[in-house]
Amino acid sequence: MLGSPGELGRNNEVNAPGPQE
């Protein structure tokens, strides 16, 4: 998911501080 352009990009910002970090 990380580095994915489009909607995923916006979702990454929200999930970045979450479990993805």
C-alpha positions in Angstrom: 0.0 0.0 0.0 2.8 2.4 0.9 3.9 4.5 -2.1 0.7 3.8 -4.0 -0.6 6.8 -6.0 -4.3 7.9 -6.0 -6.7 7.2 -3.2 -4.2 4.8 -1.4 -1.9 7.8 -1.2 -4.4 9.7 0.8 -5.2 6.7 3.0 -1.5 6.2 3.7 -1.4 9.6 5.4 -4.2 8.6 7.7 -2.7 5.1 8.4 0.9 6.3 8.6 0.7 7.2 12.3 -1.3 4.0 12.9 -0.3 0.3 12.6 1.6 1.0 9.4 4.2 2.9 11.4 
